[in-house]
Amino acid sequence: MELKDFVSQTLTQILDGIKKSQEYAKEKKAAINPSSPSIFGSKATSYLRGDNGGMIQYIDFDVAVTAVEGSETKGGIGIFVGSVGIGTQGKSDSSNTSVSRIKFSIPIAFPTQDN
């Protein structure tokens, strides 16, 4: 998986999860990321707000990026997420692998919910 796809899918799933949770919260007479800052008291006025009125928060990423080069593999860079495969193969290749970590934050104003 490429880094851009991982970041895109992660943010998309977070936003979809928030919207789904907001629908459930509305049924229960609750609010997730309410549009009214008064619900947080006077502290909410000191936070930055996005165009949609939601408080700007940060999604922090800490990703391991792996580059593999070898005689039988294509060179490239990717990230590995999800399950780890265990098993044996009848092929032996020489390869060089380097792993780097990337840490970054993305500011986001989550969708707001009327309360």
C-alpha positions as a LaTeX table, in Angstrom:
\begin{tabular}{lrrr}
\hline
Residue & $x$ (\AA) & $y$ (\AA) & $z$ (\AA) \\
\hline
Met1 & 0.00 & 0.00 & 0.00 \\
Glu2 & 1.34 & 3.42 & $-0.84$ \\
Leu3 & 1.55 & 6.10 & 1.82 \\
Lys4 & $-0.94$ & 8.38 & 0.02 \\
Asp5 & $-3.52$ & 5.57 & $-0.08$ \\
Phe6 & $-2.97$ & 4.74 & 3.60 \\
Val7 & $-3.43$ & 8.38 & 4.67 \\
Ser8 & $-6.48$ & 8.83 & 2.42 \\
Gln9 & $-8.16$ & 5.64 & 3.61 \\
Thr10 & $-7.40$ & 6.39 & 7.25 \\
Leu11 & $-8.90$ & 9.89 & 7.10 \\
Thr12 & $-11.91$ & 8.66 & 5.09 \\
Gln13 & $-12.64$ & 5.93 & 7.62 \\
Ile14 & $-12.30$ & 8.35 & 10.53 \\
Leu15 & $-14.75$ & 10.78 & 8.91 \\
Asp16 & $-17.18$ & 7.97 & 8.04 \\
Gly17 & $-16.93$ & 6.71 & 11.63 \\
Ile18 & $-17.69$ & 10.17 & 13.01 \\
Lys19 & $-20.74$ & 10.60 & 10.77 \\
Lys20 & $-22.06$ & 7.16 & 11.72 \\
Ser21 & $-21.47$ & 7.86 & 15.41 \\
Gln22 & $-23.24$ & 11.22 & 15.11 \\
Glu23 & $-26.34$ & 9.51 & 13.70 \\
Tyr24 & $-26.35$ & 7.09 & 16.63 \\
Ala25 & $-25.71$ & 9.89 & 19.14 \\
Lys26 & $-28.63$ & 11.89 & 17.74 \\
Glu27 & $-30.97$ & 8.93 & 18.42 \\
Lys28 & $-29.71$ & 8.87 & 22.01 \\
Lys29 & $-30.09$ & 12.65 & 22.48 \\
Ala30 & $-26.31$ & 13.13 & 22.58 \\
Ala31 & $-23.90$ & 15.04 & 20.35 \\
Ile32 & $-20.49$ & 14.15 & 18.93 \\
Asn33 & $-18.43$ & 17.22 & 17.99 \\
Pro34 & $-21.36$ & 19.59 & 18.57 \\
Ser35 & $-21.58$ & 22.75 & 16.51 \\
Ser36 & $-22.37$ & 24.90 & 19.55 \\
Pro37 & $-19.19$ & 25.97 & 21.35 \\
Ser38 & $-21.15$ & 26.78 & 24.50 \\
Ile39 & $-21.40$ & 23.09 & 25.31 \\
Phe40 & $-17.66$ & 23.15 & 26.11 \\
Gly41 & $-17.86$ & 26.30 & 28.19 \\
Ser42 & $-15.55$ & 29.30 & 27.81 \\
Lys43 & $-12.52$ & 27.17 & 26.89 \\
Ala44 & $-13.93$ & 26.45 & 23.42 \\
Thr45 & $-13.53$ & 30.06 & 22.29 \\
Ser46 & $-9.75$ & 29.75 & 22.52 \\
Tyr47 & $-9.59$ & 26.89 & 19.98 \\
Leu48 & $-9.26$ & 27.40 & 16.25 \\
Arg49 & $-12.41$ & 26.58 & 14.30 \\
Gly50 & $-12.74$ & 25.39 & 10.71 \\
Asp51 & $-15.07$ & 26.70 & 8.02 \\
Asn52 & $-17.74$ & 24.22 & 9.13 \\
Gly53 & $-17.61$ & 25.55 & 12.72 \\
Gly54 & $-15.88$ & 22.46 & 14.08 \\
Met55 & $-12.83$ & 22.77 & 16.30 \\
Ile56 & $-9.60$ & 22.00 & 14.49 \\
Gln57 & $-7.94$ & 18.88 & 15.84 \\
Tyr58 & $-4.92$ & 16.90 & 14.68 \\
Ile59 & $-4.65$ & 13.36 & 13.39 \\
Asp60 & $-1.17$ & 12.11 & 14.27 \\
Phe61 & 0.52 & 9.56 & 12.01 \\
Asp62 & 3.58 & 7.49 & 12.90 \\
Val63 & 4.27 & 5.29 & 9.87 \\
Ala64 & 7.03 & 2.79 & 9.09 \\
Val65 & 8.04 & 3.09 & 5.44 \\
Thr66 & 9.92 & 0.13 & 3.97 \\
Ala67 & 12.08 & 0.19 & 0.85 \\
Val68 & 13.10 & $-3.16$ & $-0.68$ \\
Glu69 & 15.71 & $-3.70$ & $-3.37$ \\
Gly70 & 16.90 & $-7.08$ & $-4.61$ \\
Ser71 & 17.67 & $-9.36$ & $-7.52$ \\
Glu72 & 14.16 & $-10.83$ & $-7.75$ \\
Thr73 & 12.10 & $-7.94$ & $-6.40$ \\
Lys74 & 11.12 & $-4.61$ & $-7.85$ \\
Gly75 & 12.63 & $-1.61$ & $-6.15$ \\
Gly76 & 10.18 & 0.70 & $-4.50$ \\
Ile77 & 8.84 & 2.22 & $-1.36$ \\
Gly78 & 5.68 & 1.24 & 0.45 \\
Ile79 & 4.16 & 0.85 & 3.85 \\
Phe80 & 3.07 & $-2.36$ & 5.42 \\
Val81 & $-0.13$ & $-2.40$ & 7.43 \\
Gly82 & $-2.50$ & $-5.14$ & 8.39 \\
Ser83 & $-1.73$ & $-8.81$ & 8.83 \\
Val84 & 1.69 & $-10.41$ & 8.74 \\
Gly85 & 2.11 & $-13.55$ & 6.63 \\
Ile86 & 3.91 & $-16.57$ & 8.04 \\
Gly87 & 5.02 & $-19.50$ & 5.91 \\
Thr88 & 7.74 & $-20.85$ & 3.68 \\
Gln89 & 8.56 & $-20.45$ & 0.02 \\
Gly90 & 10.83 & $-22.52$ & $-2.18$ \\
Lys91 & 12.67 & $-19.49$ & $-3.55$ \\
Ser92 & 15.68 & $-17.66$ & $-2.20$ \\
Asp93 & 16.52 & $-14.10$ & $-3.17$ \\
Ser94 & 19.02 & $-11.59$ & $-1.98$ \\
Ser95 & 17.53 & $-8.24$ & $-1.06$ \\
Asn96 & 18.25 & $-5.11$ & 0.90 \\
Thr97 & 15.54 & $-3.69$ & 3.08 \\
Ser98 & 15.54 & $-0.35$ & 4.81 \\
Val99 & 12.86 & 0.88 & 7.18 \\
Ser100 & 12.28 & 4.54 & 7.96 \\
Arg101 & 9.74 & 6.12 & 10.26 \\
Ile102 & 7.72 & 9.14 & 9.29 \\
Lys103 & 5.79 & 11.16 & 11.86 \\
Phe104 & 3.39 & 13.91 & 10.84 \\
Ser105 & 0.08 & 15.50 & 11.85 \\
Ile106 & $-2.83$ & 16.58 & 9.70 \\
Pro107 & $-5.15$ & 19.33 & 10.98 \\
Ile108 & $-8.83$ & 18.57 & 10.44 \\
Ala109 & $-12.15$ & 20.10 & 11.42 \\
Phe110 & $-14.42$ & 17.13 & 12.00 \\
Pro111 & $-18.04$ & 17.30 & 10.81 \\
Thr112 & $-20.20$ & 19.05 & 13.37 \\
Gln113 & $-23.53$ & 17.95 & 14.75 \\
Asp114 & $-26.38$ & 20.25 & 15.76 \\
Asn115 & $-27.32$ & 19.69 & 19.36 \\
\hline
\end{tabular}
